[in-house]
């Protein structure tokens, strides 16, 4: 049986802790502000966060969307599995 993603618009403190713990080792010039989360439990837990990415040094510059994948092993710390920039054209394609 295939596990399905559960989408949630309410992000709780545990979800935030998982995201920011996973991003501690990922050093870049952006701060990430999550909007929604999707979860899937298999051997461990998988998360997908859709975030607004804003430059740390110049937050007044244009931000973009980012998709961040996080895996939490059954007995271990969360870590980022992917980080993709998402443009609005990818989310809302033209017909």
N, C-alpha and C positions, 0 to 999 in steps of 0.2 A: 504494500500500500504506500502510495506516495504521500509525503507530508505536504501540507498546503501552507501558504503564507497567511498569517493573520495580520491585517492592517489595522493600525490604531492611530487616531489623531491625538489622543491624550498620551503624552510622554511622561512617565512617572520618574521619581528620583532614582530608582534602580536602573532604568534605561539610560538615564543621563550618566550615571556612574559608569556603566558599561562602556558607553561611547567615549567618554573622556579618559577612562583608563586605557582603552585601546589606542587612543590618539597620543598618549604620552610619549611613545617612542617614535611617532611620526612627526618629524620637524618640518614645518613649512611656514610660509608667510601669511597663512589665513587663520582666522577664528571661525569656528563652525557653530551655527545655531540651528538645531534640529527643528523641523516642522512636523514630520510624521515618521512613524516607525512601522516596519513589517517584521514579524517574528516567525520563526519556524523551528520546531524542536525535532531533532533526530538524535544522532549520537553527539550530544552537546546541543548548543543553541546557536542559531544563525539569526543575525539582525541585519536589516537594511534601513539606513537612515537617509531621508531626504533633508538636506540642510541648506541654509544660506551660508555662503562662504564670503567673508569680508576680509579685506587686507588688514593685518594687525597694525601696520605702521601708518596707513592712510585709510581709515574707515569711511571717509567721505567719497572715495573712489567707487566706481560701479562694482557691485557684488554679482555673484553668479550662484547657480544651484550646484550642489555637489551630492553625489550618491556615495555613501560610505558603507561598506560591508564589514561586519564584525562577527567573529566566531568566538564562542565561549566553550572551551572543552569541558567535559564532565568534571574533571579535577584540575583546574588550571585558571590562568588569568586570561581575560579577553584580549584579542589582538585584531588589528585591522587586516582584512583580506583583500580589500580593493577600495580605491578612492577615485571616482570618475567625476569629471566636470560635466554637467548637464546644461545644455543651452535650451532656451524655450522652443527653438525649432525642433529639437529632438522630442520634446514632450507634446507640443501642439503642432504637428506637421501641417503643411499646407495641402489642401485637396486639389 
